[in-house]
C-alpha cells in the first residue's frame, strides 16, 4: 500500500467535555491538572502517588475505599462516569 499512497500518523484520543475544557479519558494526572487549580491538583496527585504506583490503572471502585480522595471520586463519578454512561447507553433502546 505504501507504494500507492501516503499514510499520516494517527493517534486516537477520547476526550470528554467537563467544566469548559476537553479532558482525556480515562481520567489521568493530565486530566487532574486540566480540571483543578495547580495547588489542589498537586495535593491530589501526591495522595494518589502515595497510595498507587505511577502509571497504575485504578478503578473507581478501588478509589471509593480511599477516604482522603472522596472529593476526587465524587467529582469523577458525577462529571465523567455518569456522562460517559449516558452517552454510551443513549444508543440502546430498551424493549
trRosetta pair geometry for C-beta under 8 A, 3 or more apart (Angstrom, degrees):
i j d omega theta_ij theta_ji phi_ij phi_ji
1 4 6.1 -73 -162 43 46 100
1 5 6.2 -32 168 39 83 103
1 7 7.8 59 120 -48 114 117
2 5 7.3 -95 -130 62 25 62
2 7 7.2 -64 -104 -3 77 109
13 24 6.1 -61 -177 -119 108 98
14 24 7.1 91 78 -158 60 61
14 25 4.8 -64 109 65 105 96
15 22 4.1 43 153 173 136 104
15 23 6.1 152 -154 69 87 25
15 24 5.7 -51 -99 -92 78 40
15 25 6.4 152 -117 5 23 87
16 22 7.1 157 73 -148 22 65
16 23 6.2 -30 60 60 74 79
16 25 5.1 58 -10 -38 106 130
16 80 5.7 126 76 -131 155 81
16 83 5.9 121 -167 101 132 136
16 84 6.4 -74 -90 -64 143 94
17 20 7.9 23 -176 -98 87 5
17 21 7.3 180 -146 94 61 20
17 22 5.5 -36 -91 -91 65 69
18 21 6.8 -30 68 65 64 66
18 22 8.0 107 21 -118 68 24
18 23 5.5 -35 35 16 114 121
18 35 6.2 -14 106 -107 121 122
18 79 4.9 76 -138 164 121 117
18 80 6.4 -32 -73 -73 142 82
18 83 7.6 -148 -81 5 93 160
19 35 6.0 102 49 -141 136 88
19 79 7.2 -7 -26 -152 96 143
21 34 5.7 -141 111 166 141 110
21 35 7.3 -154 61 -86 118 66
23 27 7.4 25 133 -115 122 72
23 30 7.6 167 -159 114 84 84
23 31 4.3 85 175 -131 120 88
23 34 5.0 172 -105 83 102 141
23 35 6.1 -9 -78 -50 151 107
23 80 7.8 -73 79 -96 122 120
24 27 7.6 141 95 -110 70 29
24 28 6.1 -23 90 27 118 108
24 30 5.8 36 28 85 127 122
24 31 5.5 -119 56 -63 76 98
25 31 7.6 74 -76 -86 49 143
25 80 6.5 168 -105 -164 114 118
25 84 6.8 155 -161 -80 159 138
26 57 7.7 45 98 -140 162 92
27 31 4.7 -110 -149 72 66 159
27 32 7.5 86 174 -51 94 76
27 76 5.5 -74 -22 -127 171 117
27 80 5.9 92 -59 118 119 176
28 31 5.3 109 48 7 54 101
28 32 7.2 -98 113 -7 37 93
29 32 5.1 -46 -150 29 40 121
29 33 6.6 32 156 -13 68 102
29 45 5.9 63 -135 -115 107 109
29 48 7.7 -165 -88 80 93 151
30 33 6.1 -60 -152 40 31 103
30 34 6.3 30 151 -21 65 110
31 34 5.7 -60 -148 36 31 112
31 35 6.2 10 162 -7 67 116
32 35 6.5 -75 -148 42 21 99
32 36 6.1 -29 177 24 63 116
32 41 4.9 132 141 -143 92 96
32 44 5.9 -152 -160 94 129 129
32 45 6.2 142 117 -68 153 90
32 72 7.9 -7 -118 -135 105 122
33 36 7.1 -70 -116 54 23 81
33 38 7.1 29 -144 -110 88 63
33 41 4.6 100 -98 -177 58 157
33 45 7.9 18 -59 -55 93 130
35 41 7.8 135 65 -88 67 111
35 75 7.8 142 137 160 142 134
36 40 4.4 -109 166 92 120 115
36 41 4.4 155 82 -62 109 85
36 44 6.8 71 61 11 166 140
37 40 4.9 79 61 15 83 106
37 41 6.8 -158 89 -9 36 92
38 41 5.6 -58 -141 40 28 112
38 42 6.1 31 160 -21 66 106
39 42 5.9 -53 -148 34 28 111
39 43 6.6 28 153 -18 62 106
40 43 5.7 -55 -150 36 33 112
40 44 6.3 29 154 -15 67 107
41 44 5.8 -56 -145 41 30 108
41 45 6.0 35 154 -23 65 108
42 45 5.6 -52 -143 37 29 114
42 46 6.3 34 155 -23 63 105
43 46 5.7 -52 -150 32 29 114
43 47 6.6 27 153 -16 62 105
44 47 5.7 -55 -150 37 33 111
44 48 6.3 33 153 -19 66 106
44 69 7.1 94 -145 -124 86 88
44 72 5.5 125 -144 -74 127 134
45 48 5.7 -56 -148 37 30 111
45 49 6.1 21 159 -13 67 111
46 49 6.1 -60 -142 41 26 104
46 50 6.4 31 156 -24 62 105
47 50 5.9 -53 -149 30 29 112
47 51 6.6 13 158 -7 62 111
47 66 7.8 134 157 159 110 133
47 68 5.2 -150 -154 126 135 128
47 69 5.9 170 127 -73 133 94
48 51 6.1 -73 -155 44 29 102
48 52 5.9 -38 174 41 71 105
48 58 7.8 -135 -154 5 104 161
48 69 7.0 85 -77 -99 76 136
49 52 6.9 -74 -114 67 27 65
49 53 7.8 34 -150 -142 65 19
49 54 6.2 13 -126 -70 102 79
51 66 6.0 6 -127 -114 166 143
51 69 7.8 -82 12 -28 157 134
52 56 4.2 -115 169 49 113 152
52 58 5.6 -59 -104 -70 167 129
53 56 5.1 114 64 -46 71 110
58 62 5.1 -117 -168 75 83 132
58 63 6.0 87 146 -54 118 95
59 62 4.8 103 58 1 77 98
59 63 7.3 -143 99 -2 45 86
60 63 5.4 -52 -149 37 40 115
60 64 6.6 57 150 -36 66 95
60 73 6.5 121 -160 -146 85 87
60 76 6.3 -159 -111 108 113 128
60 77 6.4 119 -164 -78 142 90
60 81 6.3 15 -61 -80 165 144
61 64 5.7 -37 -152 13 34 119
61 65 7.9 34 153 -18 55 97
62 65 6.4 -58 -172 25 39 110
62 66 7.7 28 141 -16 66 105
63 66 5.7 -60 -160 30 49 110
63 69 5.7 -91 -168 106 94 135
63 72 7.1 -99 -177 98 134 104
63 73 4.8 172 127 -94 114 106
63 76 7.6 35 88 45 162 146
64 73 5.7 127 -89 -155 55 152
66 69 4.4 29 103 27 115 112
66 70 7.7 -154 99 -49 64 60
66 73 7.7 157 62 -46 88 127
67 70 5.9 -11 -164 -38 44 109
69 72 4.6 -48 -174 43 84 117
69 73 5.7 92 124 -29 88 96
70 73 5.6 -54 -145 35 32 114
70 74 6.3 32 158 -18 66 106
71 74 6.1 -59 -151 37 27 109
71 75 6.3 26 153 -19 63 110
72 75 5.6 -56 -147 37 31 113
72 76 6.2 29 157 -17 67 106
73 76 6.0 -57 -147 38 28 107
73 77 6.1 25 156 -17 64 111
74 77 5.8 -58 -144 40 28 111
74 78 6.0 14 164 -9 66 114
75 78 6.3 -64 -140 44 23 101
75 79 5.7 -16 176 15 63 121
76 79 6.8 -73 -126 53 16 88
76 80 5.1 -40 -164 38 60 120
76 81 6.1 62 139 -21 75 104
77 80 7.5 -27 -63 53 7 77
77 81 4.7 -32 -135 37 45 133
77 82 6.6 61 158 -28 59 95
78 81 7.6 30 -9 45 17 92
78 82 5.9 -5 -147 7 29 131
79 82 7.4 47 -17 39 8 101
79 83 6.7 -6 168 -12 36 122
80 83 6.0 -63 -145 37 21 109
80 84 6.2 13 163 -12 62 111
81 84 6.1 -61 -147 40 25 105
81 85 6.2 26 156 -20 64 110
82 85 5.6 -55 -144 37 29 113
82 86 6.3 31 156 -20 64 106
83 86 5.8 -57 -151 36 28 111
83 87 6.3 26 154 -17 65 108
84 87 5.6 -53 -143 38 33 111
84 88 6.0 26 160 -14 67 110
85 88 6.0 -60 -143 42 26 106
85 89 6.0 9 163 -6 64 116
86 89 6.2 -67 -138 46 23 99
86 90 6.2 43 157 -48 62 101
87 90 5.8 -40 -149 4 27 120
88 91 7.5 -61 -179 24 33 100
89 92 5.3 -58 -162 33 58 116
